[in-house]
Protein backbone atom coordinates (compact mmCIF):
# COMPACT_ATOMS: atom_id res chain seq x y z
CA UNK A 1 0.00 0.00 0.00
CA UNK A 2 1.34 3.41 -0.90
CA UNK A 3 2.35 5.61 2.04
CA UNK A 4 0.26 8.48 0.64
CA UNK A 5 -2.89 6.42 1.19
CA UNK A 6 -2.13 6.23 4.91
CA UNK A 7 -1.73 9.96 5.49
CA UNK A 8 -4.03 11.06 8.25
CA UNK A 9 -4.64 7.48 9.40
CA UNK A 10 -1.30 6.51 10.94
CA UNK A 11 -2.32 7.49 14.48
CA UNK A 12 -5.45 5.35 14.32
CA UNK A 13 -3.48 2.39 12.96
CA UNK A 14 -0.92 2.61 15.75
CA UNK A 15 -3.56 3.02 18.44
CA UNK A 16 -5.41 -0.02 17.07
CA UNK A 17 -2.19 -2.06 17.18
CA UNK A 18 -1.94 -1.26 20.89
CA UNK A 19 -5.59 -1.88 21.74
CA UNK A 20 -5.18 -5.57 22.58
CA UNK A 21 -2.10 -5.28 24.80
CA UNK A 22 1.08 -3.29 25.37
CA UNK A 23 3.74 -3.78 22.70
CA UNK A 24 7.25 -2.59 22.02
CA UNK A 25 7.84 -0.55 18.88
CA UNK A 26 8.89 -3.36 16.57
CA UNK A 27 5.94 -5.48 17.77
CA UNK A 28 3.63 -2.61 16.77
CA UNK A 29 5.15 -2.73 13.29
CA UNK A 30 4.68 -6.52 13.16
CA UNK A 31 1.08 -6.30 14.41
CA UNK A 32 0.21 -3.86 11.63
CA UNK A 33 1.85 -6.06 9.03
CA UNK A 34 0.22 -9.25 10.37
CA UNK A 35 -3.31 -7.87 10.79
CA UNK A 36 -3.24 -6.43 7.27
CA UNK A 37 -1.75 -9.59 5.75
CA UNK A 38 1.38 -7.67 4.75
CA UNK A 39 -0.46 -4.82 3.03
CA UNK A 40 0.80 -2.30 5.58
CA UNK A 41 4.48 -2.77 6.36
CA UNK A 42 5.76 0.59 7.53
CA UNK A 43 9.43 1.37 8.04
CA UNK A 44 10.64 1.71 11.63
CA UNK A 45 11.58 5.30 10.75
CA UNK A 46 7.86 6.00 10.48
CA UNK A 47 6.70 3.96 13.48
CA UNK A 48 9.00 5.24 16.23
CA UNK A 49 8.60 8.99 15.69
CA UNK A 50 4.82 8.51 15.55
CA UNK A 51 4.86 6.50 18.80
CA UNK A 52 6.88 9.26 20.47
CA UNK A 53 4.41 11.86 19.23
CA UNK A 54 1.43 9.84 20.51
CA UNK A 55 3.18 9.50 23.87
CA UNK A 56 3.77 13.25 24.10
CA UNK A 57 0.08 13.75 23.29
CA UNK A 58 -0.90 11.49 26.20
CA UNK A 59 -2.59 8.89 23.98
CA UNK A 60 -0.12 6.15 24.87
CA UNK A 61 2.18 5.58 27.83
CA UNK A 62 5.63 4.09 27.48
CA UNK A 63 7.69 2.15 29.98
CA UNK A 64 11.16 0.64 29.85
CA UNK A 65 11.94 -3.01 30.50
CA UNK A 66 14.94 -5.28 30.08
CA UNK A 67 14.44 -8.37 27.94
CA UNK A 68 17.36 -10.67 27.23
CA UNK A 69 19.76 -8.07 28.61
CA UNK A 70 18.45 -5.40 26.23
CA UNK A 71 16.36 -2.39 27.16
CA UNK A 72 13.21 -1.84 25.21
CA UNK A 73 10.31 0.52 25.48
CA UNK A 74 6.77 -0.81 25.47
CA UNK A 75 3.68 1.27 24.86
CA UNK A 76 0.08 0.93 25.96
CA UNK A 77 -3.08 2.90 25.36
CA UNK A 78 -4.17 5.46 27.92
CA UNK A 79 -7.83 6.27 28.57
CA UNK A 80 -7.40 9.26 26.24
CA UNK A 81 -5.90 6.91 23.65
CA UNK A 82 -8.92 4.60 23.81
CA UNK A 83 -11.21 7.60 23.29
CA UNK A 84 -9.05 8.78 20.38
CA UNK A 85 -9.13 5.29 18.84
CA UNK A 86 -12.92 5.29 19.01
CA UNK A 87 -13.01 8.68 17.25
CA UNK A 88 -10.52 7.45 14.64
CA UNK A 89 -12.69 4.42 13.90
CA UNK A 90 -15.81 6.54 13.51
CA UNK A 91 -13.98 8.98 11.25
CA UNK A 92 -12.56 6.13 9.17
CA UNK A 93 -15.97 4.53 8.72
CA UNK A 94 -17.46 7.82 7.53
CA UNK A 95 -14.51 8.37 5.17
CA UNK A 96 -14.71 4.81 3.81
CA UNK A 97 -18.45 5.15 3.14
CA UNK A 98 -17.90 8.40 1.24
CA UNK A 99 -14.99 7.06 -0.82
CA UNK A 100 -16.83 3.82 -1.58
CA UNK A 101 -19.81 5.83 -2.78
CA UNK A 102 -17.59 7.97 -5.01
CA UNK A 103 -15.44 5.14 -6.38
CA UNK A 104 -18.09 2.43 -6.43
CA UNK A 105 -18.89 0.44 -9.52
CA UNK A 106 -22.13 2.19 -10.36
CA UNK A 107 -22.04 4.46 -13.46
CA UNK A 108 -21.38 8.13 -12.98
CA UNK A 109 -24.40 10.41 -13.55
CA UNK A 110 -24.61 12.16 -16.91
CA UNK A 111 -23.54 15.82 -16.84
CA UNK A 112 -25.06 17.23 -20.01
Steps between C-alpha positions, in 0.01 A plus 500: 500500500634841410601720794291787360185294555576481872540873558270610776439142615834403654398598854187286484697204364756522779236541769315196363822296511525580871135438585541131584808529722818699557766451233851619432559704186605219269205288620269787400652488152453121487140522625413744222664280240337181634147638542507644148649184348813692400316785328626752755868453578628836617867578551621534859594859412128570473384296800730628775460875446122452486504299825702776667253760376202298628675466836559875523131550419402274791331240278747226589730443796845351465706306750847349487578135565800273458450191286792270429740760638369767262291801593185555305210736527146367499191708439140466610184697440391756756134581565543799267650265241198269516271800448716618209492151346121500517491839324749377239283197426188712461683744274642215292159340455351829381795555264480144364126534433555825310791366294316176424202701380722714277715217363235229495420301191176675416509727190566867548198728443479675164607866507348641183 
